[in-house]
Amino acid sequence: MRVLLAICIYLSALICGHAAGFTKVPEQIDPDCRHGSARIYDECTDQLLLFEIAMQRAAKEGKVVLVSYGAEWCIWCHVLNAYLGGEKTKFDYVYADPGEPDEIYEATLYERENRDVSAEAAELNTFVRDHFIVLHIDYFFAPNGDRVLENSGALDHLGDGIPFVFVVNASGKFRAVVDADLAETRRDEDFDWYRGYDRTRLLSSLKKAYQAALQ
């Protein structure tokens, strides 16, 4: 049954991975999982299985696994996913409050750049698409999210917040942290707030992590 599930998820990548702007795991989430609230983190499937699927896909395509360890309620996790996918200007999110992860909210965020960021967005997305398999690991509800960190050796590098973003080598072992915090930009005001990333700094961090994963 587990093998069949893996094959089904793998085949769905041709549609779902392309639609996201990069190849991601999980590529499809069971709509019955937690009443269909999950968008990017599979909150029901064994996370060790997802890790194995990502590693197999990376080996087949000659790419590196980029792990985003987080939760469906983490809006920064959604923001990062959108940026990796090349989105810009306007961002629509479905997310949950950390204190009430079962309560689902919607928000629309607008980029506050006073210039055209199309080139930077495309460059970031192209690098991610060509070099990574993006793996979303849920730590909150799904089984064995912590085991992924333990088995890969990433647990010793876990900070205080999420998403915790890192890369592993071809053997599935931790190689480097993608310091997304350094690329964060904030503008938090009443009824006018935005959270995003400086794409140049984020791309630089991703490139360094990619090279580390190859060593």
Phi and psi in degrees as GROMACS dihedral restraints (atoms count N, CA, C in turn):
[ dihedral_restraints ]
;  ai    aj    ak    al  type     phi  dphi    fc
    3     4     5     6     1   -65.0    20    10
    4     5     6     7     1   -38.4    20    10
    6     7     8     9     1   -65.0    20    10
    7     8     9    10     1   -42.3    20    10
    9    10    11    12     1   -62.1    20    10
   10    11    12    13     1   -41.8    20    10
   12    13    14    15     1   -61.1    20    10
   13    14    15    16     1   -43.5    20    10
   15    16    17    18     1   -62.2    20    10
   16    17    18    19     1   -40.8    20    10
   18    19    20    21     1   -65.4    20    10
   19    20    21    22     1   -41.8    20    10
   21    22    23    24     1   -62.8    20    10
   22    23    24    25     1   -44.2    20    10
   24    25    26    27     1   -64.7    20    10
   25    26    27    28     1   -40.6    20    10
   27    28    29    30     1   -62.8    20    10
   28    29    30    31     1   -44.6    20    10
   30    31    32    33     1   -64.6    20    10
   31    32    33    34     1   -33.3    20    10
   33    34    35    36     1   -69.5    20    10
   34    35    36    37     1   -13.1    20    10
   36    37    38    39     1   -63.1    20    10
   37    38    39    40     1   -31.6    20    10
   39    40    41    42     1   -60.2    20    10
   40    41    42    43     1   -29.3    20    10
   42    43    44    45     1   -95.2    20    10
   43    44    45    46     1   -56.2    20    10
   45    46    47    48     1   -69.0    20    10
   46    47    48    49     1   -42.7    20    10
   48    49    50    51     1   -63.2    20    10
   49    50    51    52     1   -41.0    20    10
   51    52    53    54     1   -66.0    20    10
   52    53    54    55     1   -40.9    20    10
   54    55    56    57     1   -63.6    20    10
   55    56    57    58     1   -29.5    20    10
   57    58    59    60     1   -81.7    20    10
   58    59    60    61     1    -8.9    20    10
   60    61    62    63     1    89.6    20    10
   61    62    63    64     1    -3.6    20    10
   63    64    65    66     1  -165.5    20    10
   64    65    66    67     1   168.4    20    10
   66    67    68    69     1   -85.3    20    10
   67    68    69    70     1   126.3    20    10
   69    70    71    72     1  -131.5    20    10
   70    71    72    73     1   154.6    20    10
   72    73    74    75     1  -130.9    20    10
   73    74    75    76     1   126.3    20    10
   75    76    77    78     1   -73.3    20    10
   76    77    78    79     1   145.1    20    10
   78    79    80    81     1   -89.6    20    10
   79    80    81    82     1   -19.1    20    10
   81    82    83    84     1  -148.5    20    10
   82    83    84    85     1   135.8    20    10
   84    85    86    87     1  -114.0    20    10
   85    86    87    88     1   134.3    20    10
   87    88    89    90     1   -56.5    20    10
   88    89    90    91     1   122.4    20    10
   90    91    92    93     1   -63.1    20    10
   91    92    93    94     1   -16.6    20    10
   93    94    95    96     1   -86.0    20    10
   94    95    96    97     1    -7.9    20    10
   96    97    98    99     1   -69.4    20    10
   97    98    99   100     1   116.1    20    10
   99   100   101   102     1    48.0    20    10
  100   101   102   103     1    46.8    20    10
  102   103   104   105     1    63.6    20    10
  103   104   105   106     1    24.0    20    10
  105   106   107   108     1    75.2    20    10
  106   107   108   109     1    19.7    20    10
  108   109   110   111     1   -80.0    20    10
  109   110   111   112     1   -21.4    20    10
  111   112   113   114     1   -78.0    20    10
  112   113   114   115     1   137.7    20    10
  114   115   116   117     1  -113.0    20    10
  115   116   117   118     1   -42.6    20    10
  117   118   119   120     1  -125.2    20    10
  118   119   120   121     1   -19.7    20    10
  120   121   122   123     1  -110.0    20    10
  121   122   123   124     1   121.4    20    10
  123   124   125   126     1   -75.9    20    10
  124   125   126   127     1   109.5    20    10
  126   127   128   129     1   -89.0    20    10
  127   128   129   130     1     5.9    20    10
  129   130   131   132     1  -123.0    20    10
  130   131   132   133     1   -33.8    20    10
  132   133   134   135     1   -77.7    20    10
  133   134   135   136     1   146.7    20    10
  135   136   137   138     1   -56.8    20    10
  136   137   138   139     1   121.8    20    10
  138   139   140   141     1   -70.8    20    10
  139   140   141   142     1   -23.5    20    10
  141   142   143   144     1   -66.3    20    10
  142   143   144   145     1   -35.7    20    10
  144   145   146   147     1   -65.5    20    10
  145   146   147   148     1   -42.9    20    10
  147   148   149   150     1   -62.8    20    10
  148   149   150   151     1   -38.9    20    10
  150   151   152   153     1   -61.5    20    10
  151   152   153   154     1   -42.9    20    10
  153   154   155   156     1   -65.9    20    10
  154   155   156   157     1   -39.3    20    10
  156   157   158   159     1   -61.8    20    10
  157   158   159   160     1   -43.8    20    10
  159   160   161   162     1   -64.2    20    10
  160   161   162   163     1   -41.6    20    10
  162   163   164   165     1   -64.4    20    10
  163   164   165   166     1   -40.7    20    10
  165   166   167   168     1   -65.8    20    10
  166   167   168   169     1   -41.0    20    10
  168   169   170   171     1   -65.7    20    10
  169   170   171   172     1   -41.3    20    10
  171   172   173   174     1   -63.3    20    10
  172   173   174   175     1   -42.3    20    10
  174   175   176   177     1   -63.1    20    10
  175   176   177   178     1   -40.1    20    10
  177   178   179   180     1   -66.2    20    10
  178   179   180   181     1   -37.5    20    10
  180   181   182   183     1  -101.0    20    10
  181   182   183   184     1    -0.1    20    10
  183   184   185   186     1    68.4    20    10
  184   185   186   187     1    39.5    20    10
  186   187   188   189     1  -119.5    20    10
  187   188   189   190     1   177.8    20    10
  189   190   191   192     1  -111.7    20    10
  190   191   192   193     1   142.5    20    10
  192   193   194   195     1   -83.4    20    10
  193   194   195   196     1   122.0    20    10
  195   196   197   198     1  -106.1    20    10
  196   197   198   199     1   115.4    20    10
  198   199   200   201     1   -98.1    20    10
  199   200   201   202     1   128.0    20    10
  201   202   203   204     1  -111.8    20    10
  202   203   204   205     1    99.9    20    10
  204   205   206   207     1   -89.2    20    10
  205   206   207   208     1   113.6    20    10
  207   208   209   210     1  -164.5    20    10
  208   209   210   211     1  -145.6    20    10
  210   211   212   213     1  -153.4    20    10
  211   212   213   214     1   156.9    20    10
  213   214   215   216     1   -62.5    20    10
  214   215   216   217     1   -32.4    20    10
  216   217   218   219     1   -78.4    20    10
  217   218   219   220     1    -7.6    20    10
  219   220   221   222     1   -81.6    20    10
  220   221   222   223     1   106.4    20    10
  222   223   224   225     1   -68.0    20    10
  223   224   225   226     1   -31.0    20    10
  225   226   227   228     1   -62.3    20    10
  226   227   228   229     1   -32.6    20    10
  228   229   230   231     1   -64.8    20    10
  229   230   231   232     1   -40.3    20    10
  231   232   233   234     1   -67.6    20    10
  232   233   234   235     1   -40.3    20    10
  234   235   236   237     1   -60.6    20    10
  235   236   237   238     1   -47.7    20    10
  237   238   239   240     1   -60.5    20    10
  238   239   240   241     1   -44.4    20    10
  240   241   242   243     1   -58.2    20    10
  241   242   243   244     1   -40.6    20    10
  243   244   245   246     1   -66.1    20    10
  244   245   246   247     1   -42.1    20    10
  246   247   248   249     1   -66.1    20    10
  247   248   249   250     1   -42.4    20    10
  249   250   251   252     1   -61.1    20    10
  250   251   252   253     1   -31.9    20    10
  252   253   254   255     1   -82.4    20    10
  253   254   255   256     1     2.8    20    10
  255   256   257   258     1    85.5    20    10
  256   257   258   259     1    10.4    20    10
  258   259   260   261     1   -72.0    20    10
  259   260   261   262     1   155.6    20    10
  261   262   263   264     1  -157.9    20    10
  262   263   264   265     1   165.4    20    10
  264   265   266   267     1    73.3    20    10
  265   266   267   268     1   -63.8    20    10
  267   268   269   270     1  -129.7    20    10
  268   269   270   271     1   132.1    20    10
  270   271   272   273     1  -128.4    20    10
  271   272   273   274     1   122.4    20    10
  273   274   275   276     1  -103.6    20    10
  274   275   276   277     1   125.4    20    10
  276   277   278   279     1  -124.4    20    10
  277   278   279   280     1   144.8    20    10
  279   280   281   282     1  -116.4    20    10
  280   281   282   283     1   123.3    20    10
  282   283   284   285     1  -151.0    20    10
  283   284   285   286     1  -177.9    20    10
  285   286   287   288     1  -135.6    20    10
  286   287   288   289     1   155.5    20    10
  288   289   290   291     1   -76.2    20    10
  289   290   291   292     1   136.3    20    10
  291   292   293   294     1   -55.1    20    10
  292   293   294   295     1   -33.5    20    10
  294   295   296   297     1   -79.3    20    10
  295   296   297   298     1   -18.4    20    10
  297   298   299   300     1  -136.0    20    10
  298   299   300   301     1    70.7    20    10
  300   301   302   303     1   -63.0    20    10
  301   302   303   304     1   -14.7    20    10
  303   304   305   306     1   -88.0    20    10
  304   305   306   307     1   -11.2    20    10
  306   307   308   309     1   -91.3    20    10
  307   308   309   310     1   122.1    20    10
  309   310   311   312     1  -100.4    20    10
  310   311   312   313     1   133.4    20    10
  312   313   314   315     1  -124.4    20    10
  313   314   315   316     1   163.3    20    10
  315   316   317   318     1  -125.2    20    10
  316   317   318   319     1   146.5    20    10
  318   319   320   321     1  -149.9    20    10
  319   320   321   322     1   149.0    20    10
  321   322   323   324     1  -120.4    20    10
  322   323   324   325     1   124.2    20    10
  324   325   326   327     1  -113.5    20    10
  325   326   327   328     1   145.2    20    10
  327   328   329   330     1  -119.8    20    10
  328   329   330   331     1   134.5    20    10
  330   331   332   333     1   -69.9    20    10
  331   332   333   334     1   138.3    20    10
  333   334   335   336     1  -103.6    20    10
  334   335   336   337     1    22.2    20    10
  336   337   338   339     1   -72.4    20    10
  337   338   339   340     1   140.7    20    10
  339   340   341   342     1   -98.1    20    10
  340   341   342   343     1    27.2    20    10
  342   343   344   345     1  -150.9    20    10
  343   344   345   346     1   169.0    20    10
  345   346   347   348     1   -77.7    20    10
  346   347   348   349     1   120.2    20    10
  348   349   350   351     1  -104.7    20    10
  349   350   351   352     1    15.1    20    10
  351   352   353   354     1   -58.1    20    10
  352   353   354   355     1   -42.5    20    10
  354   355   356   357     1   -64.5    20    10
  355   356   357   358     1   -45.3    20    10
  357   358   359   360     1   -64.6    20    10
  358   359   360   361     1   -40.4    20    10
  360   361   362   363     1   -64.0    20    10
  361   362   363   364     1   -42.1    20    10
  363   364   365   366     1   -67.7    20    10
  364   365   366   367     1   -39.9    20    10
  366   367   368   369     1   -64.7    20    10
  367   368   369   370     1   -43.5    20    10
  369   370   371   372     1   -62.2    20    10
  370   371   372   373     1   -47.9    20    10
  372   373   374   375     1   -63.9    20    10
  373   374   375   376     1   -40.5    20    10
  375   376   377   378     1   -63.0    20    10
  376   377   378   379     1   -41.7    20    10
  378   379   380   381     1   -64.7    20    10
  379   380   381   382     1   -44.4    20    10
  381   382   383   384     1   -63.2    20    10
  382   383   384   385     1   -45.8    20    10
  384   385   386   387     1   -61.8    20    10
  385   386   387   388     1   -38.7    20    10
  387   388   389   390     1   -84.6    20    10
  388   389   390   391     1   -19.2    20    10
  390   391   392   393     1  -120.7    20    10
  391   392   393   394     1   -16.7    20    10
  393   394   395   396     1  -126.8    20    10
  394   395   396   397     1   151.8    20    10
  396   397   398   399     1  -105.1    20    10
  397   398   399   400     1   116.8    20    10
  399   400   401   402     1   -89.3    20    10
  400   401   402   403     1   118.3    20    10
  402   403   404   405     1  -109.3    20    10
  403   404   405   406     1   119.3    20    10
  405   406   407   408     1   -95.9    20    10
  406   407   408   409     1   116.5    20    10
  408   409   410   411     1  -110.3    20    10
  409   410   411   412     1   121.3    20    10
  411   412   413   414     1   -87.6    20    10
  412   413   414   415     1   129.3    20    10
  414   415   416   417     1  -100.9    20    10
  415   416   417   418     1   -11.7    20    10
  417   418   419   420     1   -90.4    20    10
  418   419   420   421     1   -50.7    20    10
  420   421   422   423     1  -111.7    20    10
  421   422   423   424     1   -39.8    20    10
  423   424   425   426     1   -71.0    20    10
  424   425   426   427     1   152.2    20    10
  426   427   428   429     1   -73.9    20    10
  427   428   429   430     1   142.1    20    10
  429   430   431   432     1    71.4    20    10
  430   431   432   433     1    20.8    20    10
  432   433   434   435     1   -61.6    20    10
  433   434   435   436     1   -41.2    20    10
  435   436   437   438     1   -68.4    20    10
  436   437   438   439     1   -29.6    20    10
  438   439   440   441     1   -66.2    20    10
  439   440   441   442     1   -31.6    20    10
  441   442   443   444     1   -61.2    20    10
  442   443   444   445     1   -43.5    20    10
  444   445   446   447     1   -66.3    20    10
  445   446   447   448     1   -42.1    20    10
  447   448   449   450     1   -64.2    20    10
  448   449   450   451     1   -49.1    20    10
  450   451   452   453     1   -67.6    20    10
  451   452   453   454     1   -32.3    20    10
  453   454   455   456     1   -84.5    20    10
  454   455   456   457     1   -16.4    20    10
  456   457   458   459     1    86.8    20    10
  457   458   459   460     1    10.9    20    10
  459   460   461   462     1   -82.9    20    10
  460   461   462   463     1   -15.1    20    10
  462   463   464   465     1   -58.4    20    10
  463   464   465   466     1   -37.0    20    10
  465   466   467   468     1   -66.8    20    10
  466   467   468   469     1   -13.5    20    10
  468   469   470   471     1  -108.2    20    10
  469   470   471   472     1     3.1    20    10
  471   472   473   474     1   -68.2    20    10
  472   473   474   475     1   128.7    20    10
  474   475   476   477     1   -91.9    20    10
  475   476   477   478     1  -153.9    20    10
  477   478   479   480     1   -91.0    20    10
  478   479   480   481     1   -18.8    20    10
  480   481   482   483     1  -127.4    20    10
  481   482   483   484     1   174.9    20    10
  483   484   485   486     1  -126.4    20    10
  484   485   486   487     1   154.9    20    10
  486   487   488   489     1   -73.9    20    10
  487   488   489   490     1   142.8    20    10
  489   490   491   492     1   -96.0    20    10
  490   491   492   493     1   111.4    20    10
  492   493   494   495     1  -111.6    20    10
  493   494   495   496     1   128.3    20    10
  495   496   497   498     1  -153.0    20    10
  496   497   498   499     1   168.1    20    10
  498   499   500   501     1  -118.9    20    10
  499   500   501   502     1   154.7    20    10
  501   502   503   504     1  -121.9    20    10
  502   503   504   505     1   159.1    20    10
  504   505   506   507     1   -85.6    20    10
  505   506   507   508     1  -173.0    20    10
  507   508   509   510     1   -65.5    20    10
  508   509   510   511     1   -16.9    20    10
  510   511   512   513     1   -94.2    20    10
  511   512   513   514     1     2.8    20    10
  513   514   515   516     1    81.1    20    10
  514   515   516   517     1    20.0    20    10
  516   517   518   519     1  -105.4    20    10
  517   518   519   520     1   142.5    20    10
  519   520   521   522     1   -55.2    20    10
  520   521   522   523     1   136.7    20    10
  522   523   524   525     1  -124.6    20    10
  523   524   525   526     1   -38.7    20    10
  525   526   527   528     1  -163.9    20    10
  526   527   528   529     1   151.3    20    10
  528   529   530   531     1   -90.3    20    10
  529   530   531   532     1   138.6    20    10
  531   532   533   534     1   -91.5    20    10
  532   533   534   535     1   107.9    20    10
  534   535   536   537     1   -79.2    20    10
  535   536   537   538     1    77.1    20    10
  537   538   539   540     1   -66.2    20    10
  538   539   540   541     1   -25.1    20    10
  540   541   542   543     1   -58.9    20    10
  541   542   543   544     1   -36.1    20    10
  543   544   545   546     1   -68.4    20    10
  544   545   546   547     1   -21.2    20    10
  546   547   548   549     1   -96.7    20    10
  547   548   549   550     1    -3.7    20    10
  549   550   551   552     1   -68.4    20    10
  550   551   552   553     1   144.4    20    10
  552   553   554   555     1  -127.6    20    10
  553   554   555   556     1   144.0    20    10
  555   556   557   558     1  -132.9    20    10
  556   557   558   559     1   146.7    20    10
  558   559   560   561     1  -150.0    20    10
  559   560   561   562     1    92.8    20    10
  561   562   563   564     1  -107.5    20    10
  562   563   564   565     1   108.6    20    10
  564   565   566   567     1  -138.0    20    10
  565   566   567   568     1   161.9    20    10
  567   568   569   570     1   -60.9    20    10
  568   569   570   571     1   122.4    20    10
  570   571   572   573     1    62.6    20    10
  571   572   573   574     1    11.8    20    10
  573   574   575   576     1  -152.1    20    10
  574   575   576   577     1    78.4    20    10
  576   577   578   579     1  -129.8    20    10
  577   578   579   580     1   152.9    20    10
  579   580   581   582     1  -148.8    20    10
  580   581   582   583     1   140.2    20    10
  582   583   584   585     1  -130.4    20    10
  583   584   585   586     1   129.2    20    10
  585   586   587   588     1  -158.0    20    10
  586   587   588   589     1  -162.2    20    10
  588   589   590   591     1  -133.2    20    10
  589   590   591   592     1   148.8    20    10
  591   592   593   594     1   -78.1    20    10
  592   593   594   595     1   111.9    20    10
  594   595   596   597     1   -64.7    20    10
  595   596   597   598     1   -34.0    20    10
  597   598   599   600     1   -65.0    20    10
  598   599   600   601     1   -45.3    20    10
  600   601   602   603     1   -68.4    20    10
  601   602   603   604     1   -38.5    20    10
  603   604   605   606     1   -65.4    20    10
  604   605   606   607     1   -43.4    20    10
  606   607   608   609     1   -63.1    20    10
  607   608   609   610     1   -39.8    20    10
  609   610   611   612     1   -61.0    20    10
  610   611   612   613     1   -42.9    20    10
  612   613   614   615     1   -65.8    20    10
  613   614   615   616     1   -39.0    20    10
  615   616   617   618     1   -65.4    20    10
  616   617   618   619     1   -40.1    20    10
  618   619   620   621     1   -65.1    20    10
  619   620   621   622     1   -40.8    20    10
  621   622   623   624     1   -65.0    20    10
  622   623   624   625     1   -41.8    20    10
  624   625   626   627     1   -65.5    20    10
  625   626   627   628     1   -40.2    20    10
  627   628   629   630     1   -60.0    20    10
  628   629   630   631     1   -45.9    20    10
  630   631   632   633     1   -63.2    20    10
  631   632   633   634     1   -37.5    20    10
  633   634   635   636     1   -63.9    20    10
  634   635   636   637     1   -36.1    20    10
  636   637   638   639     1   -68.4    20    10
  637   638   639   640     1   -23.5    20    10
  639   640   641   642     1   -83.0    20    10
  640   641   642   643     1   -15.4    20    10
